[in-house]
Amino acid sequence: MTEPALAPRNAFVGVFVVWGAALLASVAVGVFVPEEWRVSWLLVAFGGLILLSFAVQLWYGSTQGFIFRVACSITGALLLTGLISVGFGLAALVPA
């Protein structure tokens, strides 16, 4: 008697996890870091997101589509970080 194969996990959950971490990290940098250090800390946060992306996709354990999933994670994190930094930059132009 054969046992049915288990359904594999969704491979793109890791992509969304990295995007969520990018959102949280960018907002945290924008809120807690002084204006003159924001760009530097956003770069550090993005470097951590790249490492997180590789770690999450390696943890998934599937070689099929690995490069595509990592590329989606990193591209989405870059876009989110960039959009949030543009928002903080525009907010810095408004006199307080």
Helices and strands as residue ranges (DSSP letters): H 13-32, G 35-37, H 38-60, H 66-93
